Amino acid sequence: MSKKRASPGDDELKPVELSEAHARLLDQLDDEYERLTLADQFATLYKLAPFYQKRNERLKAIDGFWFRALQNLTGFLSLYGTHAEDLEALKYLENVWVERFQPDPRAFRVEMHFKENPFFTNAVLSKTYALKAPPSGELIDGVYESMLRFNPDKDISISSSKISWRNDKVNLCKKFPAPKALSGEQDELMDSGSFFNFFELDDDESDDDEDFEDDEDDDESIDEDSDADEIDLERPAKRPKRG
């Protein structure tokens, strides 16, 4: 009797078992690649900071530049353009700045600078994304070992501004509070609330704040094409651990 032939590809269906030594080797190579990538990205961000500062000074000559930049930001008007009072308050916006902290620029502070206006007395509204603990472990090329395991949900502490509204009639956060998250089609029809809830909420409680964040982090890159885009919060993808 003839023996039953193995089907093509049978061997491919068997899982490849890695020894612990080989798994450690691959993890070490991943870490080395991650470290080189981060070191390059971080150095570029810090190197560009003086240019962004100079650019901001020059942009002051363009009246209403930042308000128009926000209007051109993808999805901004669909989320926050439903309340005329929000748009009116944003007409007083003079500058947008992101200060990146060292040694890890994934910790940063977003600042919006305003002219005197009839809504609030703050000259600056800010929101800070700080590391909960200082980086630790071996330091190579400006990157600590702990930075290779960065998880924004666990490693970042968020603190917001207290907006000093001139009175309750112009308190836009009270008039248009952040909505509770809903699911399905209801979420698309839901009022996003005031844009200024972004600054008063400590932990991005509203799902709409997540929509305001950068959707282009899938490649784990840090995009600095424009300061207008910098106000989108970075949420780097988490690296899976090998089994």
Buried (B, 14 or more C-beta within 10 A) or exposed (E): EEEEEEEEEEEEEEEEEEEEEEEEEEEEEEBEEBBEEBBEBBEEBBEEBEEBEEEBEEBEEEEEBBBBBBBEBEEBEEBBBBBEBBBBBBEBBBBBBBEBBEBBBBBBBBBBBBEEBEBBEBEEBBBBBEBEEEBEEEEEEBBBBBBBBBEBEEBBEBEBBEBEBEEEEBBBBEBBBBBEEEEEEEEEEBEBBBBBBBBBBEEBEBBBBEBBBBEEBEEBEBEBEBBBBBBBBBBBEEBEEEE
